[in-house]
Amino acid sequence: MTKIPKILLLLILLIPLLACGLLPIGRENPEQIPRKEIDIAADQGWQDTGIAFLSGEQVLIEYISGQVQDLDTKIIDGTGSDYICGHAGCCEPMPNARRSALIGKIGSIDDGIFFVGNGIDLPVETSGTLFLRINDCNSGLEDNSGQFQVQITRK
């Protein structure tokens, strides 16, 4: 009877597992990340966190540190400035929320935008990737500076 070398046997067993993604070597699977810290820049629009959620999951998003500058206004945390535009013609993604506050959305649909501020414990209603930004007009981002450090936890 012919003996199969141990290394060949090992390869025969591992190759199908690697091909099916059951052994995620060398790559990060966003579905399995329990906690991640990221920086959200004040001078950029929607920023992809790289974390995908499924409907029915729970996510905790928390401001950790950092500050941003919106022209002459210094914003010391995720709650934003005292200014709220508040009418339909406003250019902010969330016109009824404070300017320069931390906001988010899951997926690409803009009608699912939510206020994060210094933190939110959110049930995920629509599957998709989490995006974050500050609540400022796209045309007003160029005069912003700084960043917020945010922790995202899958619960």
GROMACS elastic network, one bead per residue, 0.5 to 0.9 nm:
[ bonds ]
;  ai    aj funct       b0    kb
    3     6     6  0.88727   500
    4     7     6  0.84548   500
    4     8     6  0.67673   500
    4     9     6  0.65474   500
    5     8     6  0.53903   500
    5     9     6  0.63758   500
    5    10     6  0.87616   500
    6     9     6  0.50501   500
    6    10     6  0.61147   500
    6    11     6  0.86658   500
    7    10     6  0.50157   500
    7    11     6  0.62217   500
    7    12     6  0.86054   500
    8    11     6  0.51135   500
    8    12     6  0.61548   500
    8    13     6  0.87023   500
    9    12     6  0.50597   500
    9    13     6  0.63641   500
    9    14     6  0.87339   500
   10    13     6  0.51991   500
   10    14     6  0.61164   500
   10    15     6  0.85808   500
   11    14     6  0.50657   500
   11    15     6  0.58022   500
   11    16     6  0.88707   500
   12    15     6  0.58780   500
   12    16     6  0.74729   500
   13    16     6  0.65271   500
   13    17     6  0.72388   500
   14    17     6  0.51892   500
   14    18     6  0.61911   500
   14    19     6  0.86056   500
   14    23     6  0.84904   500
   15    18     6  0.51673   500
   15    19     6  0.60675   500
   15    20     6  0.86419   500
   16    19     6  0.50153   500
   16    20     6  0.61565   500
   16    21     6  0.85870   500
   16    22     6  0.86355   500
   17    20     6  0.52896   500
   17    21     6  0.62515   500
   17    22     6  0.51892   500
   17    23     6  0.59983   500
   18    21     6  0.50858   500
   18    22     6  0.59870   500
   18    23     6  0.53030   500
   18    24     6  0.70635   500
   18    25     6  0.78721   500
   19    22     6  0.76981   500
   19    23     6  0.84745   500
   20    23     6  0.79262   500
   21    24     6  0.55829   500
   21    25     6  0.85189   500
   24    27     6  0.59744   500
   24    28     6  0.73710   500
   24    29     6  0.74003   500
   25    28     6  0.83470   500
   28    31     6  0.88306   500
   28    32     6  0.82606   500
   28    33     6  0.81018   500
   29    32     6  0.57349   500
   29    33     6  0.69995   500
   29    51     6  0.87265   500
   30    33     6  0.54292   500
   30    34     6  0.89365   500
   30    50     6  0.65577   500
   30    52     6  0.58779   500
   30    53     6  0.84237   500
   31    34     6  0.84731   500
   31    51     6  0.69081   500
   31    52     6  0.59754   500
   31    53     6  0.68146   500
   31    54     6  0.84807   500
   32    51     6  0.89423   500
   32   154     6  0.87348   500
   33    36     6  0.70507   500
   33    51     6  0.74463   500
   33   153     6  0.82006   500
   33   154     6  0.72764   500
   34   152     6  0.82031   500
   34   153     6  0.56914   500
   34   155     6  0.73810   500
   35   151     6  0.70279   500
   35   152     6  0.55578   500
   35   154     6  0.62185   500
   35   155     6  0.89420   500
   36    49     6  0.88914   500
   36    51     6  0.86290   500
   36   150     6  0.82884   500
   36   151     6  0.56894   500
   36   152     6  0.52615   500
   36   153     6  0.65775   500
   36   154     6  0.89407   500
   37    64     6  0.87918   500
   37   149     6  0.68946   500
   37   150     6  0.55465   500
   37   152     6  0.62485   500
   37   153     6  0.87919   500
   38    49     6  0.72637   500
   38   148     6  0.83142   500
   38   149     6  0.57544   500
   38   150     6  0.54035   500
   38   151     6  0.65016   500
   38   152     6  0.80349   500
   39    66     6  0.88364   500
   39   147     6  0.62020   500
   39   148     6  0.55884   500
   39   150     6  0.61436   500
   39   151     6  0.88967   500
   40    43     6  0.89818   500
   40    44     6  0.81628   500
   40    47     6  0.70347   500
   40    49     6  0.89332   500
   40   102     6  0.87448   500
   40   132     6  0.69814   500
   40   133     6  0.63207   500
   40   134     6  0.79399   500
   40   146     6  0.86599   500
   40   147     6  0.53307   500
   40   148     6  0.51771   500
   40   149     6  0.63680   500
   40   150     6  0.72348   500
   41    44     6  0.58065   500
   41    45     6  0.84197   500
   41    47     6  0.82258   500
   41    68     6  0.81880   500
   41   133     6  0.73793   500
   41   134     6  0.80678   500
   41   144     6  0.87617   500
   41   145     6  0.73716   500
   41   146     6  0.61905   500
   41   148     6  0.66697   500
   41   149     6  0.89278   500
   42    45     6  0.80233   500
   42    67     6  0.89052   500
   42    68     6  0.61052   500
   42    69     6  0.75815   500
   42    70     6  0.78845   500
   42   100     6  0.79982   500
   42   133     6  0.72162   500
   42   134     6  0.61620   500
   42   136     6  0.87172   500
   42   141     6  0.69244   500
   42   142     6  0.88118   500
   42   144     6  0.55726   500
   42   145     6  0.54473   500
   42   146     6  0.56960   500
   42   147     6  0.53924   500
   42   148     6  0.77103   500
   43    70     6  0.88754   500
   43   134     6  0.85657   500
   43   138     6  0.89337   500
   43   140     6  0.83619   500
   43   142     6  0.56124   500
   43   143     6  0.71317   500
   43   145     6  0.58462   500
   43   146     6  0.77601   500
   43   147     6  0.84176   500
   44    47     6  0.72024   500
   44   133     6  0.72053   500
   44   134     6  0.83027   500
   44   138     6  0.80754   500
   44   141     6  0.62672   500
   44   142     6  0.79881   500
   44   144     6  0.86480   500
   45   132     6  0.82451   500
   45   133     6  0.58530   500
   45   134     6  0.75815   500
   45   135     6  0.89351   500
   45   136     6  0.84444   500
   45   137     6  0.86796   500
   45   138     6  0.64782   500
   45   141     6  0.74345   500
   46   104     6  0.82076   500
   46   105     6  0.87698   500
   46   131     6  0.58176   500
   46   132     6  0.56129   500
   46   133     6  0.51417   500
   46   134     6  0.83178   500
   47    50     6  0.89895   500
   47   130     6  0.85214   500
   47   131     6  0.52262   500
   47   132     6  0.53081   500
   47   133     6  0.61060   500
   48    51     6  0.78973   500
   48   129     6  0.72489   500
   48   130     6  0.64203   500
   48   132     6  0.68541   500
   49    52     6  0.83887   500
   49   129     6  0.73369   500
   49   130     6  0.57794   500
   49   131     6  0.57031   500
   49   132     6  0.71743   500
   49   152     6  0.89185   500
   50   129     6  0.65948   500
   50   130     6  0.70689   500
   50   131     6  0.82049   500
   51   128     6  0.84131   500
   51   129     6  0.55218   500
   51   130     6  0.58665   500
   51   131     6  0.86047   500
   51   152     6  0.87578   500
   52   106     6  0.81601   500
   52   107     6  0.85279   500
   52   127     6  0.74051   500
   52   128     6  0.52975   500
   52   130     6  0.61596   500
   53    56     6  0.85796   500
   53    57     6  0.66740   500
   53    58     6  0.84579   500
   53    59     6  0.82921   500
   53   106     6  0.78394   500
   53   124     6  0.71004   500
   53   126     6  0.81561   500
   53   127     6  0.54554   500
   53   128     6  0.54684   500
   53   129     6  0.61156   500
   53   130     6  0.73256   500
   53   154     6  0.84567   500
   54    57     6  0.58362   500
   54    58     6  0.89646   500
   54   124     6  0.68474   500
   54   125     6  0.79694   500
   54   126     6  0.68502   500
   54   128     6  0.65439   500
   54   129     6  0.88494   500
   55    58     6  0.86532   500
   55   123     6  0.80713   500
   55   124     6  0.51132   500
   55   128     6  0.81886   500
   56   123     6  0.64559   500
   56   124     6  0.54108   500
   56   125     6  0.61291   500
   56   126     6  0.80639   500
   56   127     6  0.83650   500
   57   122     6  0.86222   500
   57   123     6  0.60470   500
   57   124     6  0.53321   500
   57   125     6  0.80299   500
   57   127     6  0.89007   500
   57   154     6  0.76258   500
   57   155     6  0.72826   500
   58   121     6  0.71869   500
   58   122     6  0.57147   500
   58   124     6  0.57410   500
   58   153     6  0.85792   500
   58   154     6  0.62059   500
   58   155     6  0.52616   500
   59   120     6  0.81090   500
   59   121     6  0.58740   500
   59   122     6  0.52853   500
   59   123     6  0.64248   500
   59   124     6  0.70422   500
   59   152     6  0.70117   500
   59   153     6  0.57106   500
   59   155     6  0.56894   500
   60   119     6  0.72599   500
   60   120     6  0.57916   500
   60   122     6  0.62049   500
   60   123     6  0.88503   500
   60   151     6  0.79986   500
   60   152     6  0.57861   500
   60   153     6  0.50389   500
   60   154     6  0.65148   500
   60   155     6  0.69962   500
   61   116     6  0.70137   500
   61   118     6  0.81977   500
   61   119     6  0.54145   500
   61   120     6  0.54372   500
   61   121     6  0.65472   500
   61   122     6  0.79866   500
   61   150     6  0.69514   500
   61   151     6  0.58467   500
   61   153     6  0.64741   500
   61   154     6  0.89280   500
   62    78     6  0.87362   500
   62   116     6  0.76446   500
   62   117     6  0.80419   500
   62   118     6  0.57150   500
   62   120     6  0.66054   500
   62   121     6  0.85849   500
   62   149     6  0.86399   500
   62   150     6  0.55497   500
   62   151     6  0.51986   500
   62   152     6  0.65058   500
   62   153     6  0.84591   500
   63    66     6  0.84084   500
   63    77     6  0.72360   500
   63    78     6  0.59987   500
   63   102     6  0.82123   500
   63   116     6  0.82977   500
   63   117     6  0.72242   500
   63   119     6  0.59336   500
   63   148     6  0.69175   500
   63   149     6  0.61868   500
   63   151     6  0.65444   500
   64    77     6  0.85039   500
   64    78     6  0.88261   500
   64   118     6  0.78750   500
   64   148     6  0.74255   500
   64   149     6  0.53953   500
   64   150     6  0.53445   500
   64   151     6  0.65925   500
   65    76     6  0.85109   500
   65    77     6  0.70376   500
   65    78     6  0.86647   500
   65   147     6  0.87052   500
   65   148     6  0.59535   500
   65   149     6  0.51968   500
   65   150     6  0.73322   500
   66    76     6  0.70307   500
   66    77     6  0.68551   500
   66    78     6  0.88152   500
   66   146     6  0.74224   500
   66   147     6  0.58166   500
   66   149     6  0.58323   500
   66   150     6  0.89736   500
   67    74     6  0.72503   500
   67    75     6  0.56008   500
   67    77     6  0.58913   500
   67    78     6  0.81551   500
   67   145     6  0.87254   500
   67   146     6  0.59585   500
   67   147     6  0.58121   500
   67   148     6  0.58325   500
   67   149     6  0.86991   500
   68    73     6  0.84450   500
   68    74     6  0.60614   500
   68    75     6  0.51744   500
   68    76     6  0.67656   500
   68    77     6  0.80074   500
   68   100     6  0.81067   500
   68   144     6  0.70851   500
   68   145     6  0.56233   500
   68   147     6  0.54485   500
   68   148     6  0.70315   500
   69    72     6  0.66753   500
   69    73     6  0.56312   500
   69    75     6  0.58811   500
   69    76     6  0.86230   500
   69   100     6  0.86755   500
   69   143     6  0.81924   500
   69   144     6  0.54171   500
   69   145     6  0.51570   500
   69   146     6  0.62178   500
   69   147     6  0.86837   500
   70    73     6  0.51215   500
   70    74     6  0.64273   500
   70    75     6  0.73474   500
   70    81     6  0.89035   500
   70    99     6  0.88901   500
   70   100     6  0.70822   500
   70   136     6  0.85200   500
   70   140     6  0.83728   500
   70   141     6  0.79832   500
   70   143     6  0.64616   500
   70   145     6  0.68780   500
   71    74     6  0.81210   500
   71   140     6  0.86602   500
   71   142     6  0.89777   500
   71   143     6  0.53450   500
   71   144     6  0.58422   500
   71   145     6  0.82298   500
   73    81     6  0.75004   500
   74    81     6  0.80192   500
   75    78     6  0.77109   500
   75    79     6  0.80957   500
   75    80     6  0.58262   500
   75    81     6  0.61676   500
   75   100     6  0.72655   500
   75   101     6  0.83513   500
   76    79     6  0.82767   500
   76    80     6  0.77500   500
   76    81     6  0.88385   500
   77    80     6  0.66244   500
   77   101     6  0.79389   500
   77   102     6  0.85630   500
   77   117     6  0.77505   500
   77   118     6  0.67848   500
   77   148     6  0.75738   500
   78   100     6  0.77615   500
   78   101     6  0.51377   500
   78   102     6  0.50150   500
   78   103     6  0.85769   500
   78   116     6  0.73975   500
   78   119     6  0.79668   500
   78   134     6  0.83031   500
   78   148     6  0.73687   500
   79    82     6  0.89346   500
   79    98     6  0.70817   500
   79    99     6  0.85924   500
   79   100     6  0.76282   500
   79   102     6  0.66154   500
   79   115     6  0.89490   500
   79   116     6  0.79312   500
   79   118     6  0.58949   500
   80    83     6  0.82478   500
   80    97     6  0.86433   500
   80    98     6  0.54805   500
   80    99     6  0.55263   500
   80   102     6  0.70647   500
   80   117     6  0.72444   500
   80   134     6  0.81885   500
   80   135     6  0.80241   500
   81    84     6  0.80937   500
   81    98     6  0.58790   500
   81    99     6  0.55229   500
   81   100     6  0.61745   500
   81   101     6  0.70300   500
   82    98     6  0.62469   500
   82    99     6  0.72916   500
   83    97     6  0.85459   500
   83    98     6  0.56797   500
   83    99     6  0.57480   500
   83   100     6  0.89337   500
   84    87     6  0.89762   500
   84    95     6  0.68537   500
   84    96     6  0.60811   500
   84    97     6  0.58900   500
   84    99     6  0.59441   500
   85    88     6  0.88270   500
   85    89     6  0.87618   500
   85    90     6  0.61280   500
   85    91     6  0.86331   500
   85    92     6  0.79782   500
   85    95     6  0.55953   500
   85    96     6  0.64779   500
   85    97     6  0.78587   500
   85    98     6  0.78205   500
   85    99     6  0.77360   500
   86    89     6  0.85998   500
   86    90     6  0.71190   500
   86    94     6  0.86878   500
   86    95     6  0.51171   500
   86    97     6  0.75250   500
   86    98     6  0.89982   500
   87    90     6  0.58758   500
   87    95     6  0.64284   500
   87    96     6  0.72459   500
   88    91     6  0.85319   500
   88    95     6  0.71457   500
   88    96     6  0.89963   500
   89    95     6  0.83390   500
   90    93     6  0.82764   500
   90    94     6  0.85164   500
   90    95     6  0.56876   500
   90    96     6  0.89833   500
   90   137     6  0.82991   500
   91    94     6  0.83272   500
   91    95     6  0.70609   500
   91   136     6  0.75986   500
   91   137     6  0.50641   500
   91   138     6  0.76116   500
   91   139     6  0.85039   500
   92    95     6  0.52000   500
   92    96     6  0.87028   500
   92    97     6  0.86681   500
   92    99     6  0.75158   500
   92   135     6  0.58149   500
   92   138     6  0.75530   500
   93    97     6  0.89028   500
   93   103     6  0.86602   500
   93   110     6  0.79872   500
   93   113     6  0.77183   500
   93   134     6  0.89921   500
   93   135     6  0.61080   500
   93   136     6  0.70224   500
   93   137     6  0.69858   500
   93   138     6  0.86259   500
   94    97     6  0.54812   500
   94    98     6  0.81447   500
   94    99     6  0.84449   500
   94   103     6  0.80341   500
   94   113     6  0.72366   500
   94   114     6  0.79693   500
   94   115     6  0.80395   500
   94   135     6  0.64398   500
   94   136     6  0.84747   500
   95    98     6  0.78234   500
   95    99     6  0.81375   500
   95   135     6  0.82919   500
   96    99     6  0.88781   500
   97   100     6  0.88943   500
   97   101     6  0.74099   500
   97   103     6  0.89169   500
   97   115     6  0.72205   500
   97   135     6  0.76097   500
   98   101     6  0.56661   500
   98   135     6  0.72146   500
   99   102     6  0.88499   500
   99   134     6  0.76891   500
   99   135     6  0.52294   500
   99   136     6  0.58317   500
   99   137     6  0.88852   500
  100   103     6  0.86898   500
  100   133     6  0.86252   500
  100   136     6  0.55209   500
  101   115     6  0.77015   500
  101   116     6  0.75970   500
  101   117     6  0.56449   500
  101   118     6  0.86277   500
  101   133     6  0.83274   500
  101   134     6  0.52816   500
  101   135     6  0.52902   500
  101   136     6  0.81566   500
  102   115     6  0.66843   500
  102   116     6  0.53639   500
  102   118     6  0.75300   500
  102   119     6  0.89247   500
  102   132     6  0.71382   500
  102   133     6  0.59296   500
  102   135     6  0.63043   500
  102   148     6  0.83523   500
  103   113     6  0.70390   500
  103   114     6  0.57854   500
  103   117     6  0.67516   500
  103   131     6  0.86025   500
  103   132     6  0.58097   500
  103   133     6  0.56750   500
  103   134     6  0.58310   500
  103   135     6  0.62219   500
  104   112     6  0.85133   500
  104   113     6  0.56453   500
  104   114     6  0.53765   500
  104   115     6  0.64867   500
  104   116     6  0.64839   500
  104   130     6  0.71097   500
  104   131     6  0.55793   500
  104   133     6  0.64345   500
  104   134     6  0.84321   500
  105   108     6  0.75809   500
  105   109     6  0.76324   500
  105   110     6  0.71822   500
  105   111     6  0.85504   500
  105   112     6  0.58688   500
  105   114     6  0.61210   500
  105   115     6  0.88927   500
  105   129     6  0.82590   500
  105   130     6  0.59360   500
  105   131     6  0.53904   500
  105   132     6  0.66218   500
  106   109     6  0.75522   500
  106   110     6  0.88934   500
  106   112     6  0.71754   500
  106   113     6  0.77209   500
  106   124     6  0.79745   500
  106   125     6  0.87806   500
  106   126     6  0.69929   500
  106   127     6  0.70949   500
  106   128     6  0.53407   500
  106   129     6  0.53042   500
  106   131     6  0.60792   500
  106   132     6  0.87945   500
  107   110     6  0.83540   500
  107   112     6  0.84044   500
  107   126     6  0.74556   500
  107   127     6  0.68642   500
  107   129     6  0.50600   500
  107   130     6  0.63942   500
  107   131     6  0.73984   500
  108   112     6  0.86786   500
  108   128     6  0.77774   500
  108   129     6  0.81026   500
  108   131     6  0.85210   500
  109   112     6  0.59939   500
  109   113     6  0.79698   500
  110   113     6  0.58103   500
  111   114     6  0.89152   500
  112   126     6  0.87510   500
  115   119     6  0.87048   500
  115   120     6  0.78354   500
  115   135     6  0.89953   500
  116   119     6  0.53041   500
  116   120     6  0.53871   500
  116   121     6  0.88690   500
  116   132     6  0.88555   500
  117   120     6  0.74556   500
  122   125     6  0.89243   500
  124   127     6  0.70535   500
  133   136     6  0.84284   500
  136   139     6  0.82794   500
  136   140     6  0.63781   500
  136   141     6  0.65923   500
  137   140     6  0.50007   500
  137   141     6  0.65196   500
  138   141     6  0.55257   500
  138   142     6  0.82884   500
  139   142     6  0.70460   500
  140   143     6  0.62580   500
  140   144     6  0.74718   500
  141   144     6  0.53627   500
  141   145     6  0.84827   500
  142   145     6  0.81624   500
